[in-house]
Amino acid sequence: MKAPEFHTYRLPNGIRGIHRCVKSRVAHCALIVNAGSRDELPDEYGLAHFTEHALFKGTARRRAWQVNCRLENLGGELNAFTTKEDTTVHATTLRGDFAKAVELIADVVFHSTYPARELEREKEVIADEINTYKDSPADLIYDTFEDMLFEDSELGHNILGRKRSVARFDGDAIRRFTGRTYATDRMVFASIGDLTPKRVEETVVRHFGGLPAAMRRDARHTPETKGSFERTVVKHTHQTHCIIGSRVGGIDDPQRLPTALLVNLLGGPSANSLLNVVLRERHGLSYNIESSYTPYTDCGIVATYFSCDHGNTEQCVELVGEQMRRLRTETLTPRRLAMAKKQFIAQLAISMESNEGYMLGTGKSFLLHEEVDTMEQVYAKIEAITAVQLAEAAEEVFRVDSKLIYR
C-alpha cells in the first residue's frame, strides 16, 4: 500500500504540523503564522513587517549576532517574510542539522526580547527598504492600485508602512501585536526532507510542545466592494507605468483555478502569452507586460501591468482591452484549451521542483484548509476545466474595472 505523501499532526497547544519526506541531503522547515499586515490596527501600519525584522534582534538566550550565526556557521540559513495575511520564519540546513533549525525558529518566534538599541538600528534598515521601494515605480504602482481597490479596509495599506509610523514602534507595540495575533491555533510548522515523520514530529514537539495554547479572538472582515476608478499620477518617470484590473474571488472561490489558467494565458511568464505576443513581439510597444492573480482568503485581484513610452500608452491600453474582450467573447478551441492546460501544468510542475517552494505552498494550504492536494490532484483539477468554465470566469475576471497610470 502506497504511503501517504504528507504526514500531518497536531500539538496539544493547537500548532499543526505537516511533513513531506523526499530524498535529499538538505532539509527545509518553516513556521507559518496566520498574521500579516491586514491584521494591523490603523495606528499599527507596518508593524507586522517590523515584527518580522525584530524577531532576529535577540532572544532570552541569544544576542542578534548569535541568532544570525547559528545556522550560517553550519552552511544553512534563517530568513523570514511578511505578506498581507501571514508571517513566515523559515530555515534551510543539511539534514543532520534539522533539529538546530527547529530550535532556532522556536527561539526567535517565542522568546525574542526586542532590545531597544537593536530596534532603533533596524528602523534605519526598514527606512532604507521603504526608500528603495519608492524608487521603483514598477513595484510601487501595484501597492497603490491595491490600496485604491481596497480603500478603507484591512487590505488597503501596504506591508512596509510609512517611515514616520515605523519610527514610533517599540518592544511593547510588538508584544501587543504578537499577543493579539500570534495564536497557536493559527500556526503551522511545515517541513520537507529525508527525515522520518516520527523524528520530525518528536523534534517539533520537543521545541514547540511546551508552549501555552493561545486562540485568536479577533476576526478579519471582507473589504466592501468599491466603485471602479481611473487615475493618472504624475511621477515624472521616464516611461508610463500602467495597471488595469479588478477585484475577483479569493482562495476558496470555485473559479480560482479557471481564473489562474486564464491569467496565465493572457499575460503569464511564457513568451507566447497573448499580451507578450501582441504588445512586445508584434508591435514592439512594451518590454514589460504581465498579468497576475493575487488571491487572498476572502477576495482577490487580477491585474495586468505594462510599461511603455509615454506616447504609446493609449495604444497599449487598447490592445490589452482587445485581448481581454477576445477571451470573454470567443470560446477557446479544444486544441487551444488543451495547449493552455498543458503549459500551465508544466509551469506548476517546474516551480514545484524547489523543495522549499513546495514546503511553503503545502504549509500555507494546510494552514487555511486543514488539508493539502497532491500535485497530481491539482493537475487533475486543471485538466477537468472546460471551455464553458473558462468563458464564465473570463466574463467575471476581465471586466476592466479600474486603471492606474504613473507618468
Salt bridges, closest charged atoms under 4 A:
GLU5 OE2 - ARG20 NE 2.81
ASP39 OD1 - ARG216 NH2 2.50
ASP39 OD2 - ARG220 NH2 2.80
GLU40 OE1 - HIS157 NE2 2.95
GLU44 OE1 - ARG180 NH2 2.85
GLU85 OE2 - ARG38 NH1 2.72
ASP86 OD2 - LYS364 NZ 2.91
ASP97 OD1 - LYS100 NZ 3.66
GLU103 OE2 - ARG61 NH1 3.03
GLU103 OE1 - ARG62 NH2 2.80
ASP107 OD2 - ARG62 NH1 2.75
GLU118 OE1 - ARG121 NH1 3.11
GLU120 OE2 - LYS123 NZ 2.79
GLU122 OE2 - HIS53 ND1 2.73
GLU122 OE1 - LYS57 NZ 3.14
GLU129 OE1 - HIS49 NE2 3.43
GLU129 OE1 - HIS53 NE2 3.57
GLU146 OE2 - LYS84 NZ 2.88
ASP152 OD2 - LYS226 NZ 3.94
GLU154 OE1 - ARG38 NH2 3.10
GLU154 OE2 - HIS221 ND1 3.09
ASP172 OD1 - ARG175 NH1 3.29
ASP185 OD2 - ARG186 NE 3.99
ASP194 OD2 - ARG95 NH1 3.10
GLU201 OE1 - HIS7 NE2 2.93
ASP218 OD2 - ARG180 NE 3.94
ASP218 OD1 - ARG216 NE 2.65
GLU230 OE1 - LYS403 NZ 3.87
ASP252 OD1 - HIS369 NE2 2.75
GLU281 OE2 - ARG280 NE 3.87
ASP298 OD2 - ARG38 NH2 3.15
GLU330 OE1 - ARG326 NE 3.49
GLU356 OE2 - HIS90 ND1 3.10
GLU370 OE2 - ARG10 NH2 2.94
GLU370 OE2 - ARG16 NH1 3.23
ASP373 OD2 - LYS381 NZ 2.62
GLU395 OE2 - ARG328 NH2 3.94
GLU396 OE2 - ARG399 NH1 2.95
ASP401 OD2 - ARG399 NH2 2.92
